[in-house]
């Protein structure tokens, strides 16, 4: 059971908690492909093959384990490899990645996200905690957050307890003072509980809970989270 009296701060996952991620990634990949067709057509043809792209990503993930927590670097180097294999200029990778990355920041928030952030940030310091590469400044949500912790910057991602501890430390609290809110049962909920936090599972799609250890509270929306503090 959730103990509201212990909560002094809230950490929030971003992708699929504040906005749906796959429509965003699909738009970003389309923007990247359109850029490739115009500026590196042989690579554009390669990027039209899902199988070829999957092989490139798998190869890059296996050959560069040091980039596991940095999705931006992993994406950029995958683009560079695709350019090289297609006989295009690999130096175009940085420019191509920026096309992808700019579109990746054009998220469409869930309807309850902004009202919830406005409500919660007036009551608690908020910390974003993400394995992804969203930029809160470019997304337009930075004013709601006291701190932003990402796997890319920190060096390890969820469910490693250290990144949860870093989120608590960013607002000068211990993990038991923080409620972590996220959609992923393993990365967010189990990760937070194992790090000593309370955990709220945002289950918008009414999935079955897959683990023996259960969240402190299950929510159908962020509006339900706000109701807990009224």
N, C-alpha and C positions, 0 to 999 in steps of 0.2 A: 504493500500500500504506500502511496505517496505521502510523505510527511512535508506538508507545505511550510511548516514552521522553520524547517532547516534551510530553506532555499534563500540564498542571498544573491545569486546570479544565475543566469541561464545561458547555456551554450547551445547554438543552433547549427545543425547541418544546413547546407544550402540546396544542392541539386536534389530534386524530387521531394524536398521539404518545403522550400519557398517557391519553387517553380518546377515544372516538368522538364527534365533534362533532354530527353530524346528528340522532341521537336526542335529544340535549340541546336543540338548537334547535327541533325539532318539539314537544317538551314545553313549551318556553318560549312558543312561538307559540300553542299551544293554551291555555295559561294566560292569555295576553294576550287571545285571542279570547273566552274565557269571561268575563273581566273586562269587556270591551267590551260583550258582550251584556247584562250586568247593569247597567252604568253609563253606556253610550253606545250604545244599541241601533242607531242608524242607522250608526254607524261599525262596529259589530259585523257588520252586514249587508255593509258594504263589505269588511271583513276576511275574509268568507267567499268572496270571489272571488279566486282566485290571479292571474288576469289583471290585475285592478285593483291588487292589491298589487305585482305585478311592475312595472307602469307607474309607480306611486308611487315605488318604490325607484330605478328608472332615472331618473326625473325628478329626484329628490333628489340622486342621485349626480352627475348632469350639472350641476345648478344650484348645488351646494355642493361644488366640488372641494376646498375647504379642509377638508372633513370626511373626506377619503379615508382618512386614517390613524386616524380615531376612530370605530370602529364603534358605540360607544355613542351618540355624538352623532348619527350618521347614522340610527340606529334611532329615537332619540327624535324627531328632526325629521320622519322619515317618518310616525311616529304622529301628530305634530301636524298634518301636512298631511292625513292621512286624516280626522282629526277635523274639520278645517276643511271639507274637501270634502263630508263627510257632514252638515254643518250642526250638528255638536256643538261643545262648548266646547273650543277648542284648549288651554286652560289645564290640561285633564285629562291632557295628554301626559306630564308628569313622573310623575304617579301611575301611569299606565298603563305607562310604561317600567319603573318599579320592580318591577311585577308580572312583567314579562318578565325583567328582569335577575336577580331573585331566583331564578327557576326556572332561568335559564341557568347559575347557579353550582352547581346540583345535578347534578353530573356523575357518571357511572358509570365508574370507572377500568377500564382493561384489567387483567386478572388479574396481569400481570407488573409493573405500574407501581409500586405501593407497595413491594414487595420490592426492586425495582431502585433506587428512590430511597433506601431505607434503606441498601442496599449502597454506592451511589455516593457519597452525602453523607458517609459515614464515611471516604472516601478522597480526595475532591476537593471544592473549593468548587463549588457548582452555581448556575447563573444561568438563570432562565427567560427565554425570548426569544420573544415572541409578537406576531403582528399582530392577534390577537383581543382580547376584552375580559373574559377570565376574571380573577377576583380570587382570588389564591392564599390569602388569609386566609379568604375565604368558602368556597372549595373545600375548605380544610382541609389544604393542602400547604405552606403558608408555612414551617414549621419545617425543611423539607428544603433550602431555598434560601438562599444568601447574599445574592442580589439578584434583583430582577425588573425586566426591561426590556420595555416594551410600546410598540408603535407609537403608541398613544393618548397616552401620556405623553411619548414622545421626539419625536414629530412626523413621523417618517418610518418606514416599515415595511420588512420584508424584501422583496426582496433587496438593498436599499440597503446598501452596505458600512458606512455610518456607524452603523447600529444594531448590527451585529456588533461594530464597534470599541467601541461603548458597553458592550456586554456584557463584553468583555475588560477594559475600563477599570474596570468596576464591581468587579472583584476584583484590580485593580492588576497586570494582566498585558497582554502584547501578544497580538495575534490568533494568532500562530503557536504560542502556548502553550495554545490552547483547542481542544477538540474540540466541534464543534456537532453535535447529534443531532436529526433531524427527519424527518417523513414526506414533505414536499413536495420533489419533485426540483428544481424551479426556485427557489422562495422559500428553502428551507432549504439544500439541498446546493450548488447553483451560487452562491447568495448567500454562503454561508460560504467556499467556495473562493475566490471573487473577492475576499473580504475578507481573505484570507491565513490562514484557519483550515483545520484538517483537518475533514472532514465525514463523518458516518455517516448513511446512508440507512436509515430504518426502513421496510421494505417488507413490511408484514404480509400484503398481498393478492397477493404475487408478481406485481407489475406488471413490464412491460418497462421498462428504463431508456431515457428518451427523448432524452438529450443525448449529444454527442460527449465532453465532459468527464465523467469518471466519479467517483463518490464514492471516498473512501479505503477505506471498508468498507461492505458492504451487510448488513443485519441483518433477520432474520425476526421478531425480538422484542427487547424490552429485556433479557430474560434472556441472550440471546446477547451483548449488550453487556457485561454483568457478567462473563461467562465470559472475556472478553478480559483482565480484570484479576486473574484468579485464578492 
